[in-house]
Amino acid sequence: IMVFPFVLILHTVGLAFLVGANVAFDARVLGLARGVPLLSMRRYYRSMWAGFWLNAFSGVLLLIAYPTKALTNPLFYVKLSLITLALLVGQRIRRYARSGELAAGVRAPRPLKMLAAVSLVLWLVSITAGRFLAYTCSRLTADSPC
């Protein structure tokens, strides 16, 4: 009986690990915690990807619970597109961060800072779109409105 709330909790925990690691990385690129070399933040990739897979798993379970609710809502596709873009931008940032001198803790170049800012915006908007999914459906199931 408590399965749905438990899956929502899993989704939130996965979100915390995935987005939390990305926000920490972006914040470092933008100049916070300059004493922490970007290369040393590599260890958080595992928790980031663990959060991603936990979100993918719990997201599929949420989709199975109410497929019509999600699949008929354009925000669902906006959310997935934004997450995809955020992951791609994050990968690009991490590629930059692996380069020698930047990884040692020097100031990030402007293009990298722009990517970090874009990453933060993408995560913020994707989370917002995900929250709005709960309130903006037109059909809960195939035979009933929300």
N, C-alpha and C positions, 0 to 999 in steps of 0.2 A: 504493500500500500504506500510505502514511502520511497518507492523506486524513482519516481519522477523528480522529487526534490533532491535525492541523492545524486542523480545524474546532473542536475543543475549545479550542485556543489562541485562535482568533478570538473564540470566545464569551467567553473569559476577558478578553481585551483589551477587547472591547465593554463587558463588565461593569465593568471598571476605569474606563473613561471615563464611562459612564452613572452608576454609583453614586458614583464618586469626585467628580464635579462636584456631585451632589446632597448628599453628605456635607459637602463644603466649604461649600456654601450653608447647609445646616442648622447647621453648626458656627458659622458667622458670625452667623446669626440667634440662636443660643443664647449669643452673647457673646464667642466667640473672635475674635481679630483685629479688634477694634472700630475700629481705624484704617482699615480697608478698607471704603469705602462699599459697601453692597449693590448699588447701581446699577452700580458698576464690575465687579461679578462677572457682569454680563450677557454679557460676551464668552465665558464658559464654556458658554453655552447651545448653541453650535454643536458643541462637543466632546461635550456631553451627548447631543444628538440624533444625532450621528454614532455614538456608542456604542450608542444605542438601536437604530438601523437595522442596525448591524453585528450586534448581538445578535439582532434579529428575523431577519436573513438566516441567520446561523449556527444559530439555534434551529430554523428550518424545515429546514435541512439535517440537523440531529440528529434531528428528528422523522421525516424521510423515511428515515433510516438504520434506525430502530427504532420504527416507529409503534405497534405493539402494546404495546411496553414503556412508552411514555409515556401513550398514550390509555387504558390499562387501570389506570393508577395514579392514585388520587385526589390524591396530592401534586402531580401535574402541574397539576391544575386549581386547587389551593390556590396554587401558585407563580404561575400566570398571574393569578389574582385579586388576590394581594398586589402584584404588579408594577403592575397597573392602578390599584389604590388608591394606591400610592406615587407614580405619575405624576400622578394627580389631585391629591393633597395637594401635590406639588411645584409644580404649576401654580398652585394657590391661594396658596402661599407666594410665588411669583414675582410674582403680581398685587399682593399686599400690598407687596412690595419696590419696586415701581415708583412707589409713592406718594411724593410730594415729600419730606417731612421725614424719613421712615424711610430713604429711599434715601441721604440725606446722611450717615448714620452715627450717628444717635442710637440709643438703646436700643430694642430691639424690644418691642412690647407683649406681655403675657402670652399672649393667644390665638395670636399668631404663634409664640411660643416653644413652645407646646403642639403646634402643627402640625409644627414642626421636630422635636420629640421623637418624635411619631407617625411622621413620615417615616423617621427613623433606625431605629425599631423595624420598620417595614414592610420596609425594605431588608434589614435583618439577618435577619428571618424568611423573606423570599422567597429570599435566597441560601442559607439553611440548608435550606429545602425543596428547592431545586434540587440541592444536594449530596446530600440523602437520596434523590433520584430514582435515583441510581446504585446504591443498595443496597437498595431496597425494592420491586422489581418482582415480580410474580407470573408474568408471561409475557414472555419476550424476543421471541418471534415468535408468530404465530398457532398454530403447531404445536409449540412447545417451551416448557417452563418456564425460569425464570431459572437 
